[in-house]
């Protein structure tokens, strides 16, 4: 455990940073086998056993958001990482590399709803543990501060942000996010858009192919296989290949003035949230001048704001993702919508909550450059 000096309300205190924030090194297949007391060649049998038990639990408690199976999700995630670049153990690798393969291996006929529950549990795990963002939240009720996130926290140089009082969470932020925030503040927030559509990384190949984000019904008409969005979550039986039923898809793309991150639905270990930003002006211009149709009303409804059946790549102003995936997204953007900006979701959220509309005035950051130059730092190695 390391101790760092900190203060609130002008009074110095000690912040204890747990050593479990040290760099996570993915385990090898052999290390996982050793931890579980089996030989590597027997580990696939153990994976089969535990995966079937997990699917059984997801069926019995379908719809449950329980976290008591988190260790089983973590076990599968570590096996997935260990096998990802291996060329042996191909049989078990095929079973756990995708939700489709997992269902074919461990699902039971008529029980595809278990995959929706499993997807929700994986989504929760990846958000909180497996693929954390570059902001570490710390809660302090008795001046004993311990991070919420654990061993999967990303290494790097972190900067402490100001907090309002001792009951507020302290936040450590990757310095690269602070550098983004300096640029955003000095440009007056012009890097932001006013309409945001949320999806996940599984959608990127299809968007590249069609050169547009398409509404679900339009995508289905073109023969495109939908893996994300409300359609994928509602029709999990089709997605995992339980049968070939074709349910309806939404006729319009939905966006909102702020990203609705619940629509990212990260239901497997290789997926992560992606947000596309456009503007009302671009939506109107595309409808009236490109398609020659009446512009969408863009009235806000419970599901969001309807913005038409397509958002072409020239309409995209900004693409956002967590900092850990930003280099992948920069490459994708350069190939598909090179005029769009790339912003981390961490920078977007902090700019909104600490610069534009902070929860408490004491938390407002008036100069991110000053934060970078003067705030205390810690290296998580």
Secondary structure, 3 states (H helix, E strand, C coil): CEEEEEEECCEEEEEEECHHHCCCCCCCHHHHHHHCCCCHHHHHHHHHHHHHHHHHHHHHCCCCCCCCCHHHHHHHHHHHHHHCCCCCCHHHHHHHCCHHHHHHHHCCCCCCHHHHHHHHHHHHHHHHHHCCCCEEEEECCCCCCEECCCCCCCCEEEEEECCCCCCCCEEEEEHHHHHHHHHHHHCCCCCCCCEEEEEEHHHHHHHHHHCEEECHHHHHHCCCCCCCHHHHHHCHHHHCCCCCCCCCCCCCCEEECCCCHHHHCCCCCCCCEEEEEECHHHHHHHHHHHHCCCCCCCCEECCEEECCCEEEHHHCCEEEECHHHHHHHHHHHHHHCCCCEEEEHHHHHHHHHHHHCCCCHHHCCCCHHHHHHHCCEEEEC
